[in-house]
Amino acid sequence: MTLTEEVRGTVTVLGFVGNFMGEPEASVFQSKKYQLLQENRTRIILDFSQTTMINSAGLGSLISALVSVRAKGGDLRFASLSKTVDEVIKRVNLDKIFMVFETVPQAVSSFEEER
């Protein structure tokens, strides 16, 4: 997996390219999450448009990240779920815990509306 990063105003967009199946992907993501939190960047969108697979280890990393980000007063939101990721997220009801948006611009706007 490759992790991309883009800053849009006060929002950071992280994109997962490839599979998010536990290690070493989880460590890469966790390191980036810690870096963002240290920089007080707590408005984070995860772009899954190029994510081909995700498993329980990847899901566990996402839940852990959500807890950490919300503890700092921020939020972690999903955008552009690929078909495979969408099916997994819905199957385990994570769409009830995370805010999910069809596109990255919609997710960015959701943060801007809260200002």
C-alpha positions in Angstrom: 0.0 0.0 0.0 1.1 3.5 -0.7 -0.2 6.4 1.5 -0.7 9.7 -0.2 -1.3 13.0 1.6 -2.9 16.2 0.5 -3.8 19.3 2.5 -7.0 21.2 1.7 -7.2 24.2 4.0 -7.5 22.8 7.5 -8.2 19.3 6.3 -5.7 16.5 5.6 -6.7 13.9 3.0 -4.9 10.6 3.2 -5.3 8.2 0.3 -4.8 4.5 0.5 -3.5 3.0 -2.8 -3.5 -0.8 -2.9 -4.3 -3.2 -0.1 -4.8 -2.3 3.5 -4.3 -5.7 5.1 -2.5 -5.2 8.4 1.3 -5.1 8.6 3.2 -3.3 7.3 0.3 -1.1 6.1 -1.0 -0.5 9.6 2.3 0.7 10.8 2.7 3.1 8.0 -0.8 4.5 8.7 -0.3 4.7 12.4 3.0 6.5 12.0 1.3 9.1 9.8 -1.6 9.4 12.3 0.8 10.1 15.1 2.7 12.7 13.0 -0.6 14.5 12.1 -1.7 14.5 15.8 1.6 15.9 16.9 1.2 18.7 14.3 -2.4 19.2 15.7 -3.9 18.3 12.4 -7.1 16.6 13.6 -9.4 17.0 10.6 -8.6 13.9 8.5 -10.3 12.3 5.6 -9.4 8.9 4.4 -9.8 8.5 0.6 -10.5 4.8 -0.3 -11.0 5.4 -4.0 -7.8 3.4 -4.9 -8.0 0.8 -2.1 -8.4 -2.7 -3.5 -8.8 -4.7 -0.3 -9.1 -4.2 3.5 -9.2 -6.8 6.2 -9.9 -6.9 9.9 -6.4 -5.8 10.8 -6.8 -2.7 8.6 -10.3 -2.1 10.1 -8.7 -2.3 13.6 -6.2 0.4 12.6 -9.0 2.7 11.5 -10.9 2.3 14.7 -7.8 2.9 16.8 -7.1 6.0 14.7 -10.7 7.3 15.2 -10.4 7.0 18.9 -7.0 8.9 18.9 -8.2 11.7 16.6 -11.5 12.2 18.5 -9.6 12.3 21.8 -7.7 15.3 20.4 -11.0 17.0 19.5 -11.0 16.1 15.8 -12.6 13.6 13.5 -11.7 11.0 10.9 -14.0 10.6 7.9 -14.2 8.3 5.0 -14.6 9.3 1.3 -14.8 7.7 -2.1 -15.1 4.1 -0.9 -14.2 1.5 -3.6 -16.8 -1.1 -4.1 -14.9 -3.7 -2.1 -14.1 -1.4 0.8 -17.7 -0.2 0.9 -19.0 -3.8 1.2 -16.7 -4.5 4.1 -17.4 -1.2 5.9 -21.2 -1.9 5.6 -20.9 -5.5 6.6 -19.2 -4.6 9.9 -21.4 -1.5 10.5 -18.5 0.9 10.5 -20.7 3.3 8.4 -22.6 3.8 11.7 -19.4 5.0 13.5 -17.6 6.9 10.8 -19.1 9.6 8.6 -18.9 8.4 5.0 -19.0 10.6 1.9 -19.3 9.8 -1.7 -16.5 12.2 -2.7 -13.5 13.8 -1.1 -14.8 17.4 -1.8 -18.0 16.5 0.0 -16.0 15.3 3.0 -13.9 18.4 3.0 -17.1 20.6 2.8 -18.5 18.7 5.8 -15.6 20.0 7.9 -15.9 23.5 6.5 -19.6 23.6 7.4 -18.6 23.0 11.1 -16.5 26.1 11.4 
